[in-house]
Amino acid sequence: MSDDFDLSAPELTPEDLLVLEDPRFTEESVALVTGAASGIGQATAVALAANGLTVVGADVDEDGLAETDGLIDEFDLPGPYHPVETDLTDDDAVDAVVEAAAEQGDLRYVANIAGMQHIDPIAEFPMKKYDLLTDIMLRAPFYTAKRAMPHIRETEDGVGAIANMSSVHGHYATQAKPAYITAKHGITGLTRSIAAEGEGDLRGFSVSVGYVLTPLMVNQIRDTAAERGISEQEVVEDVMLGQARTKEMMTPAEVANLFVFGFSSHASHLNGGDLCFDGGYTTTYE
């Protein structure tokens, strides 16, 4: 093991962000991003603002939404940003944030990113945690799509996309994450259903990644190291990335860039499919 192992969430910079030329990446086009207060959702909101889109950020964390606003302002990005404190388990709140997004211009894009985790085997899994997790990670994306799809269809050309955050756990199962795995497998069905009903112009796609170095993940790594009596580097390289071929965790910006690409006209044939950037998790084994 090296002595220079650095366990810290990477600082987001403008240079990290993918910026594409796209005729619909303008201030008139609106992107709704859930989970926009931290991690992947925050990076995605910032990346879409960097591409000139009007971004509506939804999250229950008001302070985190303000932090996202601060990053967009600090980077002097062209896209306007509108934070909306939103409890995704409340249908009325989802109604309100979708309408708020539609009021800002042509609602074309939705990034369903908000998520949570709870680790327990099925026999011991608290049903309140199961209900909360699946409400946030499966029911809320379904309901958000239900409310957003008519607005996307009402744009001049009806072109847009709904992107859902999946995971390597949407492709296979490991122990003690049954609710998360159930939700992510369900996201695959939702994504394909959106594609089936979108008539080609309104696309659905998902994004699957392995472990991403977010602030929450840093805490999980430290807790796992203490629990198992091993180093933080061993947790990352052996426990978390043991099955992957790439021995570095992804950054939130790298995941955000997949949403940017997926929304763009460069991805017009990405419909019902999954952008799986997992370092070899699901396609290789020893």
Salt bridges, closest charged atoms under 4 A:
ASP91 OD1 - ARG139 NH1 2.68
ASP95 OD1 - ARG147 NE 2.96
GLU99 OE2 - HIS151 NE2 2.97
ASP120 OD2 - HIS118 NE2 2.91
GLU154 OE1 - HIS151 ND1 3.96
ASP157 OD2 - ARG24 NE 2.99
ASP157 OD1 - ARG108 NH1 2.69
GLU232 OE2 - ARG222 NE 3.81
ASP274 OD2 - HIS171 NE2 2.94
